Amino acid sequence: MEVTAIGPEGVACSLVVSRALTNNYSTLHGGAIATIVDVVGTLAILGRDPLRPGISVEMNQSFCSAAAEGDRLEIHGSVLRLGKTLAFTEVTIRTGAAAKLVATGRHTKMFTAARGPSSLETFC
């Protein structure tokens, strides 16, 4: 996955669906989608505050359509709310050419009291 933009407004990434990310039907596996939501949601938070990656407390995905092996995905993550102890993110995954919606996801993360040494540079 390539991060094409990151900042306070969100994160944009692209990814070509490889064979390693597909299921028995040669389409993007649901587990790969969950991982994308996890990583891109976290990157969206780090774009706002590089010292607070947080701990996942809830995550969900809606699978809207299939992405085939070889499809280029355009992924966007944004922070819906960044609070003192919780952050709420939203991620959309679309095929690049047709902008077909493949999946959406939401990711909630909790922050511990201590701000750790994590930073955007070490996460990537």
QUIPE-V284898 format. One record per residue. N is the residue number from 1. RES is the residue in one letter. PHI is phi in whole degrees, 0 to 359 (NA if undefined). D_LAST is the distance of its C-alpha to the last C-alpha in Angstrom with 2 decimals. Layout:
N	RES	PHI	D_LAST
N	RES	PHI	D_LAST
This chain:
1	M	NA	10.63
2	E	249	10.20
3	V	277	9.21
4	T	261	12.57
5	A	200	12.89
6	I	209	11.57
7	G	180	13.93
8	P	300	16.53
9	E	278	18.14
10	G	142	15.33
11	V	226	12.67
12	A	238	13.78
13	C	222	12.45
14	S	226	14.57
15	L	204	15.11
16	V	266	18.22
17	V	292	19.73
18	S	266	20.17
19	R	303	22.88
20	A	296	20.57
21	L	260	19.67
22	T	256	23.36
23	N	262	26.24
24	N	294	29.85
25	Y	261	30.54
26	S	61	27.87
27	T	240	26.07
28	L	305	22.63
29	H	288	22.76
30	G	301	22.70
31	G	294	20.35
32	A	293	17.76
33	I	297	18.40
34	A	300	17.97
35	T	295	14.54
36	I	299	13.57
37	V	300	15.19
38	D	299	13.40
39	V	292	9.78
40	V	289	10.88
41	G	299	13.13
42	T	295	10.66
43	L	299	8.60
44	A	298	12.19
45	I	296	13.00
46	L	296	10.24
47	G	293	11.62
48	R	267	14.90
49	D	213	14.28
50	P	297	11.15
51	L	260	13.03
52	R	230	13.82
53	P	289	11.52
54	G	77	14.90
55	I	237	16.55
56	S	295	17.49
57	V	240	21.25
58	E	197	22.01
59	M	206	20.74
60	N	215	22.85
61	Q	224	22.86
62	S	242	25.71
63	F	266	26.09
64	C	263	28.04
65	S	200	28.41
66	A	275	27.31
67	A	240	24.88
68	A	273	26.15
69	E	306	24.62
70	G	96	23.83
71	D	295	23.35
72	R	265	20.65
73	L	260	19.02
74	E	249	18.18
75	I	239	16.14
76	H	231	16.36
77	G	236	15.29
78	S	219	17.15
79	V	266	18.13
80	L	281	21.79
81	R	204	22.40
82	L	238	20.64
83	G	254	23.10
84	K	289	23.61
85	T	241	22.94
86	L	227	21.68
87	A	230	19.42
88	F	239	20.31
89	T	237	18.17
90	E	226	19.30
91	V	232	17.73
92	T	240	19.86
93	I	237	19.60
94	R	230	22.14
95	T	285	23.29
96	G	296	22.92
97	A	293	26.54
98	A	265	28.54
99	A	56	26.12
100	K	288	27.34
101	L	288	25.78
102	V	267	24.32
103	A	199	23.02
104	T	231	22.23
105	G	206	20.67
106	R	233	20.57
107	H	221	18.45
108	T	251	19.76
109	K	233	17.96
110	M	251	19.83
111	F	256	19.08
112	T	278	20.70
113	A	297	22.94
114	A	273	20.94
115	R	270	17.87
116	G	281	15.72
117	P	283	13.80
118	S	299	10.41
119	S	214	8.73
120	L	303	6.23
121	E	295	5.47
122	T	284	5.53
123	F	290	3.80
124	C	281	0.00
